[in-house]
């Protein structure tokens, strides 16, 4: 018996059930507390894991049936939860270890709530595809997503004819932040919105628009449930909400401090300056000096000044995380079915692989800025909602390492000043827009609020300021 026992134990090893990775178990535990009756939810699983060179960064997306709270106007819906943006394994296969005090991986997981259609027994899987696309952006850019951010998507999220074509980000309505053995994890909920709601978030702020959406049950309600059949914006449902947005913009300005975009800058060589002011009937804009009307500019607080100063000092190093910290939000740029090679840039100063601290800071005599239409249409927002309120606004190129930061006279810590309004630190350009010039630019760029792509490219020129801006079609 003993010999046979040894024989069997040596030839038929006692296989044990593999342990669930600690980071994965921590999220499972949070889900079990919320859904104790659904221990084994339906999941979308990456067939080839990301650490094995698979294309999808998320290992799993769990899909739970949430009954909602009909008496509060919260309908039944599907609740999607991602696994993979945080560190699930802790062994370095995907994420570097940050210890227990910092973020686990990127420090967050994505969630999404989709209104359940009558008679629907299984959750649609297209939200999992959407979440994988967002996760790929995060892994490819090292740029985390935070509550308050917004994502222009420019197509129906489910591929239908829906008006829900963009996304705002919020804290999940039920899943609270957790601490895992590898750090903390926040749950960032995707909220599907219409173009008008995205526009309001851009010009005011994402959290403010999110709170307005919470007040309209059919638009999302308290739990921010996306309804792909929604045919009206919150402003069509309740016109008074537009007044709240307008008042917020006027009093608070915008908390959007930067966007990832298609942009570039260049300093024309000696002798080329005059070429920018030759009469070109197809691409000429005659600027006129306009009075600023003596508008007072509010001073920024010491805390905000220090925050801006720190952001400006970080410069391009901010690519290792969100470049826009504190109370400000960021806008993420996604282009569908396009190859984002560096050759597609607008021939700017290009990128540099040198460490940022070794790059030379220099002043420029003349600057030519170039933006695609989508980025250029945000210039009035940058001027009215940011610089007019004593803040800054940054365009980070989606195609190379260049960046353009517009700063007001109230911003401390900028390398540009009144005597040298154009200053570059490697491929990072800062442009100082004096207070009296803000109103002039707003008047000259007014047409960008409702741009006509048929008239592009178009160049706006301010010869006395030694500045020109060219707006290019989005497909250039």
C-alpha positions as CSV (number, residue, x, y, z in Angstrom):
1,X,0.0,0.0,0.0
2,X,2.8,2.4,0.9
3,X,4.7,1.6,-2.3
4,X,1.6,2.1,-4.4
5,X,0.8,5.4,-2.6
6,X,4.3,6.6,-3.4
7,X,3.9,5.5,-7.0
8,X,0.6,7.3,-7.5
9,X,1.8,10.5,-5.8
10,X,5.0,10.6,-8.0
11,X,3.2,10.0,-11.3
12,X,-0.1,11.8,-10.6
13,X,0.7,15.0,-8.8
14,X,-1.9,16.6,-6.6
15,X,-3.0,19.6,-8.7
16,X,-4.3,22.5,-6.6
17,X,-6.8,25.1,-7.7
18,X,-4.7,28.2,-8.7
19,X,-5.1,31.2,-6.4
20,X,-6.8,34.3,-7.7
21,X,-4.2,37.1,-8.1
22,X,-4.4,39.5,-5.2
23,X,-5.2,42.6,-7.2
24,X,-8.0,40.8,-9.1
25,X,-9.4,39.4,-5.9
26,X,-9.6,42.8,-4.4
27,X,-11.8,44.1,-7.2
28,X,-13.8,40.8,-7.2
29,X,-14.5,41.4,-3.5
30,X,-15.8,44.9,-4.1
31,X,-18.1,43.6,-6.8
32,X,-19.4,40.8,-4.6
33,X,-20.3,43.3,-2.0
34,X,-22.3,45.2,-4.5
35,X,-23.8,42.1,-6.3
36,X,-23.9,39.3,-3.7
37,X,-26.4,37.4,-5.8
38,X,-24.2,37.4,-8.9
39,X,-20.9,35.6,-7.9
40,X,-20.2,34.5,-11.5
41,X,-21.3,37.3,-13.9
42,X,-20.9,37.1,-17.6
43,X,-17.5,38.3,-18.7
44,X,-15.8,39.4,-21.9
45,X,-12.3,37.9,-21.7
46,X,-9.1,38.8,-23.7
47,X,-8.3,35.6,-25.5
48,X,-4.6,36.4,-25.6
49,X,-3.5,38.4,-22.5
50,X,-1.8,41.7,-22.9
51,X,1.5,40.5,-21.3
52,X,1.5,37.7,-24.0
53,X,1.4,40.3,-26.7
54,X,-2.3,40.3,-27.1
55,X,-4.0,43.5,-28.4
56,X,-6.4,44.1,-25.5
57,X,-5.1,45.5,-22.2
58,X,-8.1,44.6,-20.2
59,X,-8.0,41.0,-19.0
60,X,-11.7,40.9,-18.2
61,X,-14.9,43.1,-18.4
62,X,-17.5,41.8,-16.0
63,X,-21.2,42.5,-16.8
64,X,-23.7,42.7,-14.0
65,X,-27.5,43.1,-14.0
66,X,-28.4,46.0,-11.8
67,X,-32.1,46.4,-10.9
68,X,-31.8,50.1,-10.2
69,X,-34.2,51.9,-8.0
70,X,-37.4,52.6,-10.0
71,X,-38.9,54.6,-7.2
72,X,-36.0,57.1,-7.6
73,X,-36.2,57.1,-11.4
74,X,-33.2,54.8,-11.7
75,X,-34.0,52.1,-14.3
76,X,-32.7,48.6,-14.6
77,X,-29.4,48.6,-16.4
78,X,-26.2,46.7,-17.2
79,X,-23.1,47.5,-15.1
80,X,-19.8,46.9,-16.8
81,X,-16.5,46.8,-14.8
82,X,-13.0,46.5,-16.2
83,X,-10.0,44.5,-14.9
84,X,-6.6,45.4,-16.1
85,X,-5.9,49.1,-15.8
86,X,-4.9,48.5,-12.2
87,X,-2.2,46.0,-11.2
88,X,-3.9,42.6,-10.9
89,X,-0.9,40.4,-10.4
90,X,1.8,42.4,-8.7
91,X,4.6,40.5,-10.4
92,X,5.6,43.1,-13.0
93,X,4.1,41.3,-16.0
94,X,2.0,44.4,-16.9
95,X,2.6,47.2,-14.3
96,X,5.6,48.3,-12.3
97,X,5.1,48.1,-8.6
98,X,4.1,51.4,-6.9
99,X,4.0,50.0,-3.4
100,X,0.9,50.0,-1.3
101,X,0.7,53.8,-0.8
102,X,0.5,54.8,-4.4
103,X,-1.8,53.9,-7.3
104,X,-2.2,50.3,-8.3
105,X,-1.1,50.3,-12.0
106,X,-2.7,53.4,-13.4
107,X,-4.8,53.7,-10.3
108,X,-8.2,53.2,-11.7
109,X,-10.6,50.8,-13.5
110,X,-13.4,51.8,-16.0
111,X,-17.1,51.2,-15.5
112,X,-20.1,51.9,-17.6
113,X,-23.9,51.7,-17.0
114,X,-26.2,51.0,-20.0
115,X,-29.9,51.2,-19.7
116,X,-31.5,47.8,-20.1
117,X,-34.0,47.4,-22.9
118,X,-37.3,45.7,-22.1
119,X,-37.1,42.0,-22.5
120,X,-33.3,42.1,-22.8
121,X,-31.8,39.0,-21.1
122,X,-28.1,39.3,-22.0
123,X,-26.0,42.4,-21.9
124,X,-24.7,43.9,-25.2
125,X,-20.9,43.4,-25.6
126,X,-20.1,46.6,-27.5
127,X,-19.4,48.5,-24.3
128,X,-16.5,46.1,-23.7
129,X,-15.1,47.0,-27.1
130,X,-15.4,50.7,-26.1
131,X,-13.6,50.1,-22.8
132,X,-10.8,48.2,-24.5
133,X,-10.3,51.2,-26.9
134,X,-10.0,53.6,-24.0
135,X,-7.6,51.2,-22.2
136,X,-5.4,51.0,-25.3
137,X,-5.2,54.8,-25.3
138,X,-4.1,54.8,-21.6
139,X,-1.4,52.1,-22.2
140,X,-0.1,53.7,-25.4
141,X,0.1,57.2,-24.0
142,X,0.7,56.6,-20.3
143,X,-2.0,59.1,-19.7
144,X,-4.5,58.1,-17.0
145,X,-8.2,59.0,-17.1
146,X,-9.8,60.9,-14.3
147,X,-13.3,61.8,-13.2
148,X,-14.0,65.2,-14.8
149,X,-12.2,64.4,-18.1
150,X,-14.1,64.2,-21.4
151,X,-13.6,62.3,-24.6
152,X,-14.8,63.6,-28.0
153,X,-15.6,60.3,-29.9
154,X,-17.4,61.7,-32.9
155,X,-19.4,58.6,-33.6
156,X,-22.3,56.8,-31.9
157,X,-20.8,54.8,-29.1
158,X,-22.6,51.6,-30.2
159,X,-22.2,52.1,-33.9
160,X,-25.9,53.0,-34.4
161,X,-27.5,56.3,-35.4
162,X,-27.6,57.5,-31.8
163,X,-27.0,61.1,-30.7
164,X,-24.8,59.7,-27.8
165,X,-21.4,60.2,-29.5
166,X,-19.1,61.4,-26.8
167,X,-18.1,60.6,-23.2
168,X,-17.7,62.4,-19.9
169,X,-15.9,60.7,-17.0
170,X,-17.3,60.6,-13.4
171,X,-16.8,58.7,-10.2
172,X,-18.8,55.5,-10.3
173,X,-22.2,55.9,-8.6
174,X,-21.8,52.8,-6.3
175,X,-18.3,51.5,-6.4
176,X,-16.1,53.4,-4.0
177,X,-12.3,53.6,-4.2
178,X,-10.6,50.5,-2.8
179,X,-7.1,49.6,-1.5
180,X,-5.4,46.5,-2.9
181,X,-2.1,44.9,-1.9
182,X,-0.6,46.9,-4.8
183,X,-2.1,50.3,-4.2
184,X,-5.4,52.2,-4.5
185,X,-7.9,51.8,-7.3
186,X,-10.6,54.3,-8.2
187,X,-13.6,53.4,-10.4
188,X,-14.1,55.9,-13.2
189,X,-17.5,55.7,-14.9
190,X,-18.0,56.4,-18.6
191,X,-21.0,58.6,-19.3
192,X,-22.4,58.8,-22.8
193,X,-23.4,62.3,-23.9
194,X,-24.5,64.3,-26.9
195,X,-22.4,66.8,-28.7
196,X,-24.1,69.8,-27.0
197,X,-23.3,68.4,-23.6
198,X,-19.7,67.7,-24.6
199,X,-19.5,71.3,-25.8
200,X,-20.8,72.6,-22.4
201,X,-18.2,70.5,-20.6
202,X,-15.4,71.9,-22.8
203,X,-16.4,75.5,-22.3
204,X,-17.3,75.2,-18.6
205,X,-16.3,72.0,-16.8
206,X,-17.0,68.3,-16.9
207,X,-18.1,67.9,-13.2
208,X,-20.6,70.7,-13.6
209,X,-22.2,69.2,-16.6
210,X,-22.2,65.8,-14.8
211,X,-24.2,67.3,-12.0
212,X,-26.7,68.7,-14.4
213,X,-27.1,65.3,-16.0
214,X,-27.8,63.8,-12.6
215,X,-30.9,66.1,-12.3
216,X,-32.5,64.7,-15.5
217,X,-33.6,61.0,-15.1
218,X,-34.0,60.4,-18.8
219,X,-30.5,61.7,-19.5
220,X,-28.7,59.6,-16.9
221,X,-30.2,60.5,-13.5
222,X,-28.4,60.0,-10.2
223,X,-26.4,57.0,-11.3
224,X,-25.5,58.4,-14.8
225,X,-27.0,55.6,-16.8
226,X,-26.4,55.9,-20.5
227,X,-29.4,55.5,-22.8
228,X,-28.4,55.0,-26.4
229,X,-32.0,55.7,-27.5
230,X,-32.0,59.2,-25.8
231,X,-33.1,61.7,-28.5
232,X,-32.9,65.0,-26.5
233,X,-30.1,66.8,-24.8
234,X,-30.4,68.0,-21.3
235,X,-30.7,71.6,-22.7
236,X,-33.7,70.6,-24.8
237,X,-35.3,68.8,-21.9
238,X,-34.7,71.7,-19.5
239,X,-33.7,75.0,-21.3
240,X,-32.8,76.6,-17.9
241,X,-29.8,74.4,-17.7
242,X,-28.1,76.4,-20.5
243,X,-28.4,79.5,-18.3
244,X,-26.5,77.7,-15.5
245,X,-23.7,76.7,-17.9
246,X,-23.4,80.3,-19.3
247,X,-23.3,81.7,-15.8
248,X,-20.7,79.2,-14.8
249,X,-18.5,80.1,-17.7
250,X,-18.8,83.8,-17.0
251,X,-18.1,83.5,-13.3
252,X,-15.7,80.5,-13.1
253,X,-14.2,80.2,-16.6
254,X,-13.3,76.7,-17.8
255,X,-11.4,74.0,-15.9
256,X,-10.3,72.4,-19.2
257,X,-6.5,73.2,-19.0
258,X,-5.4,71.3,-22.1
259,X,-6.1,68.9,-24.9
260,X,-4.3,66.2,-26.9
261,X,-4.6,67.5,-30.5
262,X,-3.1,67.9,-33.9
263,X,-1.0,71.0,-33.6
264,X,2.5,72.3,-34.3
265,X,4.6,75.4,-34.2
266,X,7.5,76.9,-36.1
267,X,9.7,79.9,-36.1
268,X,10.1,81.1,-39.7
269,X,13.7,81.5,-40.8
270,X,15.4,84.9,-41.3
271,X,13.9,86.6,-44.3
272,X,10.8,84.5,-44.3
273,X,8.8,86.7,-42.0
274,X,7.6,89.0,-44.7
275,X,6.3,86.0,-46.7
276,X,3.7,85.5,-44.1
277,X,2.2,88.9,-44.7
278,X,2.1,88.9,-48.5
279,X,-1.3,89.3,-50.0
280,X,-2.8,85.9,-50.5
281,X,-6.5,86.1,-51.7
282,X,-7.3,82.5,-50.7
283,X,-5.5,82.5,-47.3
284,X,-5.4,86.0,-45.9
285,X,-7.0,87.6,-42.8
286,X,-6.7,91.3,-42.3
287,X,-6.6,91.9,-38.5
288,X,-7.6,95.2,-37.0
289,X,-6.6,96.6,-33.6
290,X,-9.6,96.6,-31.3
291,X,-10.0,98.2,-27.9
292,X,-10.1,95.7,-25.0
293,X,-12.6,98.0,-23.2
294,X,-10.5,98.1,-20.1
295,X,-11.8,94.9,-18.7
296,X,-10.4,94.0,-15.3
297,X,-8.6,90.6,-14.9
298,X,-9.0,88.7,-11.7
299,X,-5.8,87.7,-10.0
300,X,-5.2,84.0,-9.5
301,X,-4.8,82.8,-5.9
302,X,-1.5,81.8,-4.5
303,X,-2.5,78.1,-4.5
304,X,-3.6,78.2,-8.1
305,X,-0.5,80.1,-9.1
306,X,1.7,77.5,-7.5
307,X,-0.3,74.7,-9.2
308,X,0.2,76.4,-12.6
309,X,3.8,77.0,-11.9
310,X,4.4,73.4,-11.1
311,X,2.5,72.3,-14.2
312,X,4.6,74.6,-16.4
313,X,7.8,73.4,-14.8
314,X,6.8,69.7,-15.4
315,X,6.4,70.5,-19.1
316,X,6.6,67.5,-21.4
317,X,7.5,65.3,-18.4
318,X,3.8,65.4,-17.7
319,X,3.3,62.7,-20.3
320,X,4.1,60.2,-17.7
321,X,0.8,61.0,-16.1
322,X,-1.9,63.5,-16.5
323,X,-0.4,66.8,-17.7
324,X,-3.3,68.7,-16.2
325,X,-3.5,68.4,-12.4
326,X,-5.5,69.7,-9.5
327,X,-9.0,70.8,-10.2
328,X,-8.5,71.1,-14.0
329,X,-9.5,68.4,-16.5
330,X,-8.2,67.1,-19.7
331,X,-9.6,66.2,-23.0
332,X,-8.5,63.0,-24.7
333,X,-8.2,62.8,-28.5
334,X,-9.1,59.7,-30.4
335,X,-8.9,59.3,-34.1
336,X,-10.7,56.4,-35.7
337,X,-9.0,54.4,-38.5
338,X,-6.0,56.7,-38.7
339,X,-2.3,55.9,-38.5
340,X,-0.8,58.3,-36.0
341,X,2.8,58.3,-37.3
342,X,5.0,61.2,-36.6
343,X,5.2,61.8,-40.4
344,X,1.6,63.1,-40.2
345,X,2.6,66.1,-38.1
346,X,2.5,69.6,-39.5
347,X,6.3,69.8,-39.9
348,X,6.8,71.4,-36.5
349,X,10.0,71.5,-34.5
350,X,9.6,67.8,-34.1
351,X,10.4,65.7,-31.1
352,X,13.5,65.3,-29.0
353,X,14.6,62.2,-27.2
354,X,16.9,64.2,-24.9
355,X,15.9,64.5,-21.2
356,X,13.7,67.6,-20.7
357,X,16.1,69.1,-18.2
358,X,18.9,69.1,-20.8
359,X,16.9,70.9,-23.5
360,X,17.9,74.6,-24.1
361,X,15.4,77.3,-23.3
362,X,15.3,80.0,-26.0
363,X,13.2,83.0,-26.9
364,X,11.7,83.5,-30.4
365,X,11.1,86.6,-32.4
366,X,8.2,85.3,-34.5
367,X,5.9,82.3,-34.2
368,X,3.6,80.5,-36.6
369,X,1.1,78.2,-34.8
370,X,-0.8,75.5,-36.7
371,X,-3.9,73.6,-35.6
372,X,-6.4,71.3,-37.2
373,X,-10.0,72.6,-37.2
374,X,-11.1,70.6,-34.1
375,X,-8.2,72.0,-32.1
376,X,-8.5,75.5,-33.5
377,X,-12.2,75.7,-32.7
378,X,-11.1,75.5,-29.0
379,X,-9.0,78.7,-29.2
380,X,-12.0,81.0,-28.2
381,X,-12.6,78.6,-25.2
382,X,-8.9,78.9,-24.3
383,X,-9.0,82.7,-24.5
384,X,-12.4,83.3,-22.9
385,X,-12.6,80.5,-20.4
386,X,-8.9,80.2,-19.4
387,X,-6.6,83.2,-20.1
388,X,-9.3,85.8,-19.4
389,X,-9.5,84.3,-15.9
390,X,-5.7,84.4,-15.4
391,X,-5.0,80.7,-16.3
392,X,-3.2,78.8,-19.0
393,X,-4.2,76.3,-21.7
394,X,-2.0,73.6,-23.3
395,X,-2.2,71.8,-26.6
396,X,-0.2,68.6,-26.6
397,X,0.5,67.1,-30.0
398,X,-1.0,63.7,-30.5
399,X,1.7,62.9,-33.1
400,X,5.0,64.0,-31.6
401,X,6.5,65.4,-28.5
402,X,5.7,69.1,-29.2
403,X,3.3,71.2,-27.1
404,X,2.0,74.7,-27.1
405,X,1.0,76.4,-23.9
406,X,-0.9,79.7,-24.0
407,X,-0.4,81.7,-20.8
408,X,-1.9,85.0,-19.5
409,X,0.0,87.8,-17.8
410,X,-1.2,86.5,-14.4
411,X,0.5,83.1,-14.7
412,X,3.6,82.9,-12.6
413,X,6.4,80.4,-13.5
414,X,6.1,80.8,-17.2
415,X,9.4,81.0,-19.3
416,X,7.6,83.6,-21.5
417,X,7.3,87.2,-20.3
418,X,6.2,90.6,-21.5
419,X,9.5,91.3,-23.1
420,X,9.8,87.8,-24.6
421,X,6.3,86.6,-25.3
422,X,7.5,83.5,-27.2
423,X,9.8,81.1,-25.4
424,X,10.6,77.4,-26.1
425,X,12.0,74.7,-24.0
426,X,13.0,72.1,-26.5
427,X,9.8,71.2,-28.4
428,X,7.6,72.9,-25.8
429,X,6.5,76.4,-26.7
430,X,4.9,78.9,-24.4
431,X,3.1,81.9,-25.8
432,X,2.2,84.9,-23.6
433,X,-1.0,86.6,-24.5
434,X,-1.2,90.0,-22.8
435,X,-4.5,91.0,-21.3
436,X,-5.3,93.7,-23.9
437,X,-4.5,91.2,-26.7
438,X,-7.0,88.6,-25.4
439,X,-10.0,90.7,-26.4
440,X,-8.5,91.5,-29.8
441,X,-7.9,87.8,-30.6
442,X,-11.4,86.8,-29.4
443,X,-12.9,89.3,-31.9
444,X,-10.7,88.1,-34.7
445,X,-11.2,84.4,-34.0
446,X,-15.0,84.7,-33.5
447,X,-15.7,82.7,-36.7
448,X,-14.0,79.7,-35.1
449,X,-17.0,79.3,-32.8
450,X,-18.9,78.1,-35.9
451,X,-16.2,77.2,-38.4
452,X,-16.7,76.4,-42.0
453,X,-14.2,73.7,-43.1
454,X,-14.8,74.7,-46.8
455,X,-12.8,77.9,-46.2
456,X,-9.8,76.1,-44.9
457,X,-6.8,76.4,-44.7
458,X,-7.0,79.9,-43.2
459,X,-4.4,82.0,-41.5
460,X,-5.1,84.7,-38.9
461,X,-2.3,87.3,-38.7
462,X,-1.2,89.9,-36.1
463,X,1.9,91.5,-37.7
464,X,2.5,93.9,-34.8
465,X,2.4,91.0,-32.4
466,X,4.6,88.9,-34.7
467,X,2.2,86.0,-34.5
468,X,0.1,84.1,-37.0
469,X,-2.2,81.1,-36.6
470,X,-3.2,78.7,-39.4
471,X,-6.3,76.5,-39.1
472,X,-6.1,73.4,-41.3
473,X,-8.8,70.9,-42.3
474,X,-9.1,67.9,-39.9
475,X,-8.1,65.5,-42.6
476,X,-4.7,67.1,-43.2
